């Protein structure tokens, strides 16, 4: 099972013993692993001519081949392009992709297709298919996302009503659908009809009384526990990646990180089923966040139907960006908001064509969901509302106060939830996820049932809080003393004094607010699908409705105050409590996620009114400013950091003055840097370096004397190339010379056949000098998506900087910002200053370890002991910083 593999490996890298073990990934990635190709994008046309001459150079008795064991006097631009080595160019699990190499591969593929499209009609049709494959994959993604969202909405509503009763005429109807055809409903009790029976009526035969209340109470808890237990069991057994919101992992994957199986078919199936169960259990969670994960799973699966995306990880992430837009489109019924959400919140690389395709995917998904009409109201969401009263200038003050509340709530929630999740990981309590889910569900059900505002579905609660009081509303929140005359128009409804029902509803809302604030902290992070959008909006909507009713009563009883006198005439309606609920919901969601533009557009699309954008913008920006005062990271960035994902947030600013030499590895106390020479290693020596180190790649230098940089070779590519050469080329033995140069070295006549690995060498790795400011280095890593960067001085290799080194450096700087500066002759981070006390530069030491000859190899090899943390019983969503953990 996938879960057993995750636990057994402890998220640590295994050895690269054979080609078969390297390419044995999850089933969802086998197509990619079997289709990888070796490409060298750094040779030139001049090199081809030289390579042809070098095929029979003096001192060598061997005819150079193109990697397949077939003699050839010339070599093409890409040495192994004619017979690509399967697996080379792909990536291991929990590693970062090379964005530059992937883009080069895509450009080479595009040039090849364009050069052949005029040869025949078949080649032309292939070029057309390739050009339209992007639109096809986003169309399929939108169709699947809309269909699954409609299915999840219908199933969740039915299971949620199943906790209270059952429809005798048709069991597949929920409560509302069951009473649609009934002629015995009344206006005051429109949700009661003979066809719908509560569990007390079915079991005890009575609808009222203490016995029926206790029976309904018991059945509510029973169904909640049953749904939650089934959900966590399916997640634990079949798909551990199906838990949580999924947005932190989606952000990390879109930044270039590989998490195999996270977007696979098993994860999609289990997340779809368990999301329905988790929402129906009554836990304080929503389905909107996980719908983004579901849509990205659809995009990932459909991308394997098109080689353009299945063989290129960077192109695949363009599809995932469009899929995330489709997920938000069906979650909130906001296609434009979904596109902006993908651009602002989750995407790492978002070119213009991805914007168009994201817009199209969101359009298709919204159209499919509208066609299904899961809520029966011809809308894309359950809580679509329309207001007919404008807002007034004096209301900006309470709107801003709601923004302050949202920012404070967001900062408090992030700190409390991260502290609880960290405690869960570090204690024995985290080893029992099923028990934790059952315990939280039991507490939620026991406390939620007595309060009607916590008993009902959270989406229904938001709908009731958003809705303005009118002649067709029978909610307790609309029980005012003077009832509206039915002959009056809706927008002529005056402010009225609150009746006892409104005050009772206010107390219940206050209790519901306290309960939601507390229980959501412990719910988000459980091993079930759990979104945060709906709980945050519910908390804000409750607070906003309370403030709105308070403002309404204040304007009624004190209409002569100067703030009301100009706008609120006696008998006029100038306060809309539902609008306050909507603004509060946006403020709280913005305080938790730190979203701004996309959030305003999403809420605007929910209401359909342009005139409420200014209150929304004021509240959202205030919540962001207040939240940023306590910490700039939102909840998703905080969980990314908690789980140890290698993610460089483009929103953060680097304002320190450190240099590249202060961050590069190795440091003075570290073992020397492991490097390879370009033409004097044997296969046995090279394999020894790979087996005795855990680095992801090795710099290649000219020789021990010069130490000048030639290129960079990845560990995985070296291993696969050696295994492939042994199978396909005769004469490759342990004593064979390995060379990365264009020409074969001069060898004795009785020497075994040499092995050329130039095709897997990156001859233009990104390099910086040792005096490069880290501000520039960090920008390079962010904007180019680098895995590593080499540090040189006058062309001589000094060290290496990986993404992990940068993340560690940023964390250390954050910690040191809260501590006093170290005393003495020390620079930042406690390193000696670049100049001594006499003002002269300190002597430079080159910590470069050479692997040159097999004699005495064990005493001189690169091989510092791996600096990986020991394997621990980590949670199944935690990934330690394995990516580029060494180089």
KOLLO-411109 format. One record per residue (C-alpha): x, y, z. Coordinates in steps of 0.05 Angstrom, whole numbers. Layout:
BEGIN
NODE      xx      yy      zz
NODE       X       Y       Z
...
END
This chain:
BEGIN
NODE      xx      yy      zz
NODE       0       0       0
NODE      21      72     -12
NODE      15      89      61
NODE      60      32      82
NODE     113      55      32
NODE     111     125      59
NODE     119     102     131
NODE     172      50     116
NODE     217      98      77
NODE     210     154     128
NODE     213     203      70
NODE     288     190      64
NODE     324     176      -1
NODE     342     105     -17
NODE     406      83     -52
NODE     413      84    -126
NODE     432      12    -134
NODE     403      -2    -202
NODE     366      28    -259
NODE     304     -13    -244
NODE     300      11    -172
NODE     307      83    -195
NODE     251      82    -244
NODE     203      43    -199
NODE     159     101    -178
NODE      85     104    -165
NODE      38      80    -218
NODE      17     151    -235
NODE      87     169    -256
NODE     109     107    -294
NODE      93     139    -360
NODE     138     197    -344
NODE     195     152    -319
NODE     192     108    -381
NODE     192     166    -429
NODE     248     210    -404
NODE     302     228    -453
NODE     374     251    -447
NODE     386     318    -479
NODE     447     362    -479
NODE     427     433    -495
NODE     496     462    -489
NODE     534     435    -549
NODE     542     476    -613
NODE     548     462    -686
NODE     623     470    -682
NODE     626     416    -629
NODE     592     368    -677
NODE     648     374    -727
NODE     701     365    -674
NODE     665     306    -646
NODE     665     273    -713
NODE     740     280    -718
NODE     748     255    -648
NODE     713     191    -664
NODE     779     162    -688
NODE     829     205    -653
NODE     900     181    -644
NODE     915     141    -583
NODE     846     111    -580
NODE     829      44    -611
NODE     754      54    -604
NODE     702      81    -650
NODE     657     130    -614
NODE     583     112    -612
NODE     521     152    -599
NODE     503     115    -536
NODE     469      55    -566
NODE     530      14    -583
NODE     525      29    -658
NODE     587      56    -691
NODE     580     126    -719
NODE     630     175    -746
NODE     589     236    -729
NODE     546     257    -672
NODE     485     300    -674
NODE     471     360    -631
NODE     445     316    -576
NODE     488     254    -566
NODE     433     208    -543
NODE     375     239    -579
NODE     369     183    -630
NODE     366     130    -576
NODE     346     165    -511
NODE     364     133    -445
NODE     299     118    -408
NODE     296     154    -342
NODE     348     207    -355
NODE     318     275    -348
NODE     265     253    -297
NODE     265     265    -223
NODE     262     226    -159
NODE     208     233    -107
NODE     214     294     -61
NODE     261     331    -108
NODE     256     396    -145
NODE     251     400    -220
NODE     301     438    -262
NODE     258     493    -293
NODE     312     515    -341
NODE     324     445    -368
NODE     250     431    -375
NODE     240     495    -414
NODE     298     477    -459
NODE     268     408    -471
NODE     202     440    -490
NODE     235     488    -539
NODE     274     432    -571
NODE     210     391    -578
NODE     174     451    -608
NODE     230     463    -659
NODE     230     390    -679
NODE     155     391    -692
NODE     158     455    -732
NODE     214     429    -774
NODE     175     367    -794
NODE     105     394    -803
NODE     116     410    -877
NODE     141     341    -894
NODE      73     307    -896
NODE       1     316    -878
NODE      10     268    -819
NODE      66     311    -790
NODE      23     372    -800
NODE     -36     340    -764
NODE      12     322    -707
NODE      34     394    -702
NODE     -39     417    -700
NODE     -54     366    -646
NODE       6     389    -606
NODE     -16     462    -612
NODE     -86     447    -588
NODE     -68     396    -535
NODE     -64     451    -482
NODE    -136     472    -495
NODE    -159     399    -497
NODE    -128     382    -430
NODE    -157     443    -395
NODE    -225     428    -426
NODE    -224     357    -398
NODE    -201     384    -331
NODE    -258     434    -329
NODE    -309     382    -347
NODE    -285     333    -295
NODE    -279     386    -241
NODE    -349     412    -252
NODE    -379     342    -253
NODE    -343     321    -189
NODE    -361     386    -154
NODE    -434     376    -170
NODE    -431     304    -146
NODE    -397     324     -81
NODE    -448     379     -68
NODE    -508     333     -79
NODE    -479     276     -38
NODE    -457     321      19
NODE    -526     353      25
NODE    -560     285      26
NODE    -514     255      79
NODE    -518     318     121
NODE    -595     313     123
NODE    -589     239     137
NODE    -565     256     207
NODE    -633     286     223
NODE    -681     240     186
NODE    -700     206     121
NODE    -748     217      63
NODE    -798     160      60
NODE    -822     174     -10
NODE    -752     174     -40
NODE    -691     159       3
NODE    -644     194     -45
NODE    -679     261     -32
NODE    -651     309      19
NODE    -697     347      67
NODE    -712     404      19
NODE    -723     361     -41
NODE    -768     315      -2
NODE    -818     371      13
NODE    -818     402     -56
NODE    -879     363     -80
NODE    -916     364     -14
NODE    -982     403     -10
NODE    -983     402      66
NODE    -927     451      81
NODE    -941     518     112
NODE    -904     585     106
NODE    -881     583     178
NODE    -860     511     176
NODE    -840     502     103
NODE    -789     449     121
NODE    -840     402     152
NODE    -879     353     110
NODE    -907     283     120
NODE    -857     252      72
NODE    -798     272     116
NODE    -791     234     181
NODE    -741     248     236
NODE    -706     189     269
NODE    -748     198     332
NODE    -812     192     291
NODE    -786     129     257
NODE    -759      95     320
NODE    -804     121     376
NODE    -865     142     336
NODE    -866     212     366
NODE    -841     279     340
NODE    -842     320     403
NODE    -821     311     475
NODE    -757     297     514
NODE    -752     226     488
NODE    -753     248     415
NODE    -702     302     429
NODE    -655     252     461
NODE    -665     202     405
NODE    -650     255     352
NODE    -590     277     393
NODE    -563     206     396
NODE    -574     192     321
NODE    -540     258     304
NODE    -478     238     343
NODE    -481     167     315
NODE    -482     188     242
NODE    -429     241     254
NODE    -381     191     285
NODE    -397     139     231
NODE    -382     188     174
NODE    -318     213     207
NODE    -292     143     223
NODE    -304     119     153
NODE    -270     180     124
NODE    -207     175     166
NODE    -203     100     155
NODE    -206     106      80
NODE    -152     160      81
NODE    -106     121     127
NODE    -112      55      89
NODE    -116      76      16
NODE     -91     147       6
NODE     -54     184      61
NODE     -46     243      15
NODE    -121     254      12
NODE    -122     288      80
NODE    -121     362      95
NODE    -136     420      49
NODE     -84     405      -4
NODE     -70     478     -20
NODE      -2     481      16
NODE      21     420     -23
NODE      -7     447     -88
NODE      32     511     -78
NODE      95     470     -66
NODE      83     425    -126
NODE      71     486    -171
NODE     137     514    -147
NODE     172     453    -177
NODE     172     402    -121
NODE     158     329    -137
NODE     109     292     -91
NODE      92     228    -128
NODE      22     202    -116
NODE      -4     267     -87
NODE     -43     281    -151
NODE     -55     209    -171
NODE    -119     171    -186
NODE    -123     138    -118
NODE    -117     205     -83
NODE    -172     233    -128
NODE    -219     175    -115
NODE    -209     173     -40
NODE    -210     249     -32
NODE    -276     254     -69
NODE    -309     201     -25
NODE    -280     223      41
NODE    -294     297      27
NODE    -368     281      24
NODE    -363     241      89
NODE    -322     294     126
NODE    -369     350     107
NODE    -430     309     127
NODE    -399     291     194
NODE    -410     362     218
NODE    -337     379     231
NODE    -317     452     226
NODE    -289     446     157
NODE    -308     460      85
NODE    -303     428      17
NODE    -279     489     -21
NODE    -205     482      -7
NODE    -202     407     -22
NODE    -239     420     -88
NODE    -176     454    -112
NODE    -138     390     -96
NODE    -191     349    -132
NODE    -187     393    -194
NODE    -111     389    -195
NODE    -115     313    -191
NODE    -159     315    -253
NODE    -110     360    -288
NODE     -51     316    -271
NODE     -87     252    -294
NODE    -110     283    -360
NODE     -40     311    -374
NODE     -14     240    -383
NODE     -58     234    -445
NODE     -14     286    -480
NODE      61     275    -488
NODE      72     350    -489
NODE      54     351    -415
NODE      68     280    -391
NODE     142     285    -409
NODE     154     355    -384
NODE     144     373    -311
NODE     145     448    -323
NODE      91     444    -376
NODE      50     400    -330
NODE      50     454    -278
NODE      16     501    -327
NODE     -41     452    -330
NODE     -43     448    -254
NODE     -47     524    -250
NODE    -108     523    -296
NODE    -138     465    -255
NODE    -132     504    -190
NODE    -171     561    -223
NODE    -225     511    -242
NODE    -227     485    -171
NODE    -241     553    -141
NODE    -291     567    -197
NODE    -335     508    -177
NODE    -322     518    -103
NODE    -350     589    -100
NODE    -383     597    -168
NODE    -331     650    -184
NODE    -295     637    -250
NODE    -258     703    -251
NODE    -241     697    -177
NODE    -213     628    -191
NODE    -166     654    -243
NODE    -142     709    -197
NODE    -136     659    -140
NODE     -90     616    -182
NODE     -49     677    -201
NODE     -45     708    -132
NODE     -43     650     -85
NODE     -19     584    -113
NODE      18     591    -179
NODE      93     599    -181
NODE     101     606    -257
NODE      42     639    -292
NODE      54     659    -365
NODE       2     695    -406
NODE     -22     632    -443
NODE     -34     599    -375
NODE     -78     658    -357
NODE    -121     646    -419
NODE    -125     571    -407
NODE    -141     581    -333
NODE    -198     627    -353
NODE    -224     575    -402
NODE    -219     519    -352
NODE    -256     560    -300
NODE    -310     576    -352
NODE    -320     503    -371
NODE    -322     480    -299
NODE    -373     534    -280
NODE    -416     516    -340
NODE    -417     442    -322
NODE    -435     458    -249
NODE    -490     505    -272
NODE    -518     451    -317
NODE    -520     401    -259
NODE    -553     454    -214
NODE    -536     417    -149
NODE    -571     467    -103
NODE    -635     473    -143
NODE    -632     549    -143
NODE    -602     559    -213
NODE    -540     586    -180
NODE    -469     561    -174
NODE    -466     567     -98
NODE    -515     555     -42
NODE    -509     624      -9
NODE    -518     670     -69
NODE    -551     734     -45
NODE    -572     801     -73
NODE    -579     866     -34
NODE    -624     923     -54
NODE    -601     976      -4
NODE    -538    1017     -17
NODE    -485    1027      35
NODE    -470    1094      66
NODE    -405    1129      81
NODE    -411    1124     157
NODE    -413    1048     151
NODE    -340    1047     131
NODE    -323    1051     205
NODE    -357     985     225
NODE    -331     954     161
NODE    -260     972     180
NODE    -272     946     251
NODE    -294     880     220
NODE    -229     881     181
NODE    -190     891     246
NODE    -228     832     276
NODE    -212     789     215
NODE    -138     806     219
NODE    -135     791     294
NODE    -173     726     284
NODE    -128     705     227
NODE     -64     719     267
NODE     -92     682     328
NODE    -116     623     287
NODE     -50     615     250
NODE      -8     615     313
NODE     -56     570     352
NODE     -65     520     295
NODE       9     516     279
NODE      25     506     353
NODE     -26     450     358
NODE      -1     417     293
NODE      70     421     318
NODE      50     390     384
NODE      13     335     346
NODE      76     318     307
NODE     121     318     369
NODE      78     277     416
NODE      48     209     417
NODE     -20     239     403
NODE      -2     247     330
NODE       9     172     323
NODE     -66     159     331
NODE    -100     199     276
NODE    -163     157     277
NODE    -172     168     352
NODE    -161     243     344
NODE    -213     248     289
NODE    -264     209     330
NODE    -251     252     391
NODE    -257     318     355
NODE    -320     294     319
NODE    -352     272     384
NODE    -338     338     418
NODE    -364     376     357
NODE    -428     336     352
NODE    -443     339     427
NODE    -434     414     431
NODE    -464     432     363
NODE    -531     397     367
NODE    -565     441     421
NODE    -550     504     382
NODE    -589     509     316
NODE    -535     553     285
NODE    -480     502     297
NODE    -524     441     283
NODE    -539     460     212
NODE    -491     454     154
NODE    -440     511     153
NODE    -459     531      82
NODE    -532     536     104
NODE    -510     578     163
NODE    -472     626     117
NODE    -533     630      72
NODE    -578     648     129
NODE    -530     700     155
NODE    -519     731      87
NODE    -593     735      70
NODE    -629     800      84
NODE    -695     799     120
NODE    -755     802      74
NODE    -828     780      69
NODE    -808     708      51
NODE    -758     698     108
NODE    -780     659     169
NODE    -712     658     204
NODE    -707     675     277
NODE    -660     731     257
NODE    -719     765     222
NODE    -769     764     279
NODE    -777     839     290
NODE    -834     870     328
NODE    -867     907     270
NODE    -877     859     213
NODE    -871     885     144
NODE    -933     899     104
NODE    -936     853      45
NODE    -958     909      -1
NODE    -892     947      10
NODE    -835     937     -36
NODE    -774     901     -11
NODE    -729     962     -12
NODE    -780    1003      27
NODE    -773     960      90
NODE    -757    1006     148
NODE    -712     991     206
NODE    -752     958     261
NODE    -741     944     335
NODE    -716     874     350
NODE    -764     824     381
NODE    -743     773     434
NODE    -730     723     378
NODE    -675     767     350
NODE    -642     775     418
NODE    -645     700     429
NODE    -614     690     361
NODE    -559     740     380
NODE    -541     699     442
NODE    -540     635     402
NODE    -496     668     350
NODE    -447     691     404
NODE    -442     620     431
NODE    -435     594     360
NODE    -379     644     347
NODE    -340     621     409
NODE    -350     548     391
NODE    -328     557     319
NODE    -266     597     338
NODE    -242     543     386
NODE    -261     479     348
NODE    -234     503     281
NODE    -164     507     311
NODE    -165     433     327
NODE    -202     411     264
NODE    -157     440     210
NODE    -101     390     202
NODE    -139     327     218
NODE    -127     266     175
NODE    -190     278     135
NODE    -203     326      77
NODE    -212     393     111
NODE    -219     461      79
NODE    -212     527     115
NODE    -251     574      70
NODE    -321     558      96
NODE    -304     556     171
NODE    -268     623     166
NODE    -325     654     127
NODE    -375     627     178
NODE    -337     659     236
NODE    -334     725     200
NODE    -407     721     179
NODE    -429     709     250
NODE    -388     768     276
NODE    -412     811     218
NODE    -485     794     229
NODE    -480     811     303
NODE    -448     878     286
NODE    -500     891     232
NODE    -559     879     279
NODE    -526     923     331
NODE    -517     979     280
NODE    -589     970     256
NODE    -617     977     326
NODE    -571    1035     340
NODE    -596    1071     278
NODE    -668    1057     299
NODE    -664    1081     371
NODE    -615    1138     358
NODE    -634    1162     288
NODE    -621    1233     311
NODE    -547    1222     320
NODE    -504    1261     271
NODE    -477    1198     239
NODE    -547    1172     224
NODE    -584    1238     216
NODE    -560    1253     146
NODE    -572    1184     116
NODE    -622    1148     159
NODE    -691    1180     157
NODE    -745    1158     205
NODE    -780    1097     176
NODE    -725    1086     124
NODE    -681    1025     117
NODE    -608    1045     117
NODE    -573     985     150
NODE    -568     917     118
NODE    -544     865     170
NODE    -532     814     115
NODE    -481     860      82
NODE    -443     863     147
NODE    -442     787     149
NODE    -413     786      79
NODE    -360     837      95
NODE    -342     801     160
NODE    -335     735     122
NODE    -288     766      72
NODE    -247     799     127
NODE    -237     734     167
NODE    -220     694     105
NODE    -170     748      85
NODE    -140     749     154
NODE    -127     674     152
NODE    -103     668      80
NODE     -77     739      68
NODE    -112     740       1
NODE    -133     808     -26
NODE    -153     818     -99
NODE    -178     748    -113
NODE    -217     747     -48
NODE    -253     812     -64
NODE    -271     786    -133
NODE    -295     719    -105
NODE    -341     752     -55
NODE    -364     802    -107
NODE    -384     745    -153
NODE    -422     713     -95
NODE    -466     775     -87
NODE    -470     801    -158
NODE    -467     874    -137
NODE    -414     923    -159
NODE    -430     976    -107
NODE    -405     933     -49
NODE    -333     928     -75
NODE    -309     987     -34
NODE    -332     959      34
NODE    -301     892      15
NODE    -235     924      -5
NODE    -232     965      58
NODE    -246     905     103
NODE    -199     858      66
NODE    -140     906      64
NODE    -150     923     137
NODE    -150     850     156
NODE     -86     839     116
NODE     -51     898     148
NODE     -71     877     218
NODE     -51     805     204
NODE      16     824     174
NODE      31     863     237
NODE      34     796     273
NODE      67     757     217
NODE      68     761     142
NODE      57     687     129
NODE     -14     662     117
NODE     -40     596     140
NODE     -17     559      77
NODE      53     588      79
NODE      57     570     154
NODE      38     498     140
NODE      89     495      83
NODE     142     516     132
NODE     116     469     186
NODE     120     409     139
NODE     189     428     114
NODE     172     436      41
NODE     226     470      -1
NODE     186     531     -20
NODE     213     601     -33
NODE     156     650     -25
NODE     160     705     -77
NODE     121     751     -32
NODE     176     754      21
NODE     229     807      16
NODE     303     794      29
NODE     333     856      62
NODE     397     829      92
NODE     468     844      68
NODE     500     776      69
NODE     543     750      12
NODE     543     684     -25
NODE     607     660       8
NODE     572     663      76
NODE     517     616      55
NODE     553     568       8
NODE     574     498      27
NODE     622     474      50
NODE     637     519     108
NODE     704     520     143
NODE     683     465     191
NODE     650     422     138
NODE     682     365      98
NODE     709     385      30
NODE     664     392     -30
NODE     656     328     -71
NODE     674     340    -144
NODE     690     298    -205
NODE     746     309    -255
NODE     729     311    -328
NODE     771     254    -357
NODE     810     213    -306
NODE     757     174    -268
NODE     740     101    -277
NODE     670      71    -273
NODE     688      38    -207
NODE     712     103    -177
NODE     650     139    -201
NODE     604      86    -171
NODE     642      90    -106
NODE     629     164    -102
NODE     555     153    -114
NODE     549      96     -64
NODE     588     131      -9
NODE     553     199     -14
NODE     481     221     -16
NODE     490     283     -58
NODE     441     298    -114
NODE     495     321    -161
NODE     569     333    -170
NODE     607     392    -199
NODE     656     371    -254
NODE     724     407    -257
NODE     781     405    -306
NODE     834     375    -261
NODE     862     377    -191
NODE     912     430    -211
NODE     866     480    -245
NODE     801     468    -205
NODE     764     505    -259
NODE     691     489    -268
NODE     668     448    -328
NODE     596     432    -312
NODE     548     397    -265
NODE     524     324    -268
NODE     463     298    -231
NODE     470     235    -190
NODE     408     203    -220
NODE     430     215    -291
NODE     500     186    -278
NODE     471     123    -248
NODE     421     112    -304
NODE     473     126    -358
NODE     522      76    -329
NODE     468      22    -324
NODE     445      35    -394
NODE     516      33    -422
NODE     530     -34    -389
NODE     468     -64    -422
NODE     476     -35    -491
NODE     551     -24    -501
NODE     602     -80    -502
NODE     667     -71    -465
NODE     642     -25    -410
NODE     674     -53    -346
NODE     693     -26    -278
NODE     761      -4    -303
NODE     732      35    -362
NODE     752     108    -364
NODE     695     158    -355
NODE     702     224    -389
NODE     657     286    -395
NODE     696     319    -450
NODE     681     324    -524
NODE     743     283    -543
NODE     764     217    -514
NODE     828     219    -472
NODE     891     186    -496
NODE     891     114    -469
NODE     937      54    -477
NODE     919       4    -530
NODE     900     -50    -480
NODE     853      -5    -440
NODE     780     -23    -436
NODE     729      16    -475
NODE     717      86    -446
NODE     649     113    -427
NODE     629     182    -452
NODE     580     219    -407
NODE     582     287    -439
NODE     509     283    -458
NODE     486     284    -385
NODE     532     341    -366
NODE     502     409    -356
NODE     557     452    -385
NODE     525     518    -367
NODE     506     512    -294
NODE     485     575    -259
NODE     544     605    -223
NODE     555     666    -180
NODE     618     696    -151
NODE     633     692     -78
NODE     620     767     -71
NODE     549     764    -100
NODE     498     792     -51
NODE     449     741     -26
NODE     392     786     -45
NODE     410     774    -118
NODE     420     699    -106
NODE     352     692     -73
NODE     319     729    -131
NODE     354     682    -181
NODE     328     621    -144
NODE     258     649    -140
NODE     251     673    -212
NODE     288     617    -247
NODE     267     561    -201
NODE     339     536    -191
NODE     357     473    -153
NODE     429     494    -139
NODE     478     548    -157
NODE     554     540    -158
NODE     600     592    -127
NODE     665     610    -161
NODE     723     658    -153
NODE     760     677    -217
NODE     731     615    -249
NODE     755     569    -194
NODE     701     528    -159
NODE     692     546     -85
NODE     626     516     -64
NODE     552     507     -77
NODE     487     538     -55
NODE     423     497     -56
NODE     351     515     -43
NODE     356     482      25
NODE     416     526      42
NODE     376     588      25
NODE     316     566      66
NODE     362     551     126
NODE     395     618     117
NODE     329     655     116
NODE     306     619     178
NODE     371     634     215
NODE     365     707     196
NODE     294     710     223
NODE     317     679     288
NODE     377     724     294
NODE     334     786     282
NODE     303     774     350
NODE     371     764     385
NODE     428     814     399
NODE     485     815     349
NODE     544     771     367
NODE     603     806     399
NODE     675     802     376
NODE     708     795     308
NODE     649     761     275
NODE     607     777     216
NODE     534     758     205
NODE     515     687     224
NODE     576     682     268
NODE     626     674     212
NODE     693     711     214
NODE     693     776     176
NODE     723     776     107
NODE     779     822     131
NODE     824     812     191
NODE     840     862     246
NODE     895     892     204
NODE     846     908     148
NODE     878     857     101
NODE     835     803      68
NODE     837     736     103
NODE     870     679      65
NODE     821     638      23
NODE     815     563      31
NODE     786     521     -24
NODE     745     465       8
NODE     742     424     -56
NODE     752     349     -52
NODE     780     316    -114
NODE     764     246    -136
NODE     822     230    -180
NODE     849     160    -175
NODE     825      94    -147
NODE     889      84    -107
NODE     877     106     -36
NODE     806     123     -55
NODE     775     110      13
NODE     821     159      47
NODE     810     216      -1
NODE     738     210     -25
NODE     686     266     -24
NODE     643     231      21
NODE     624     268      82
NODE     573     228     120
NODE     503     244      97
NODE     474     302     134
NODE     403     277     129
NODE     361     274     193
NODE     348     204     219
NODE     285     170     196
NODE     230     184     245
NODE     157     166     250
NODE     134     228     213
NODE      63     242     194
NODE      44     223     124
NODE      38     295     101
NODE     107     316     126
NODE     165     320      78
NODE     232     338     106
NODE     280     381      66
NODE     307     324      25
NODE     309     364     -39
NODE     380     384     -53
NODE     395     365      19
NODE     468     355       1
NODE     479     388     -66
END
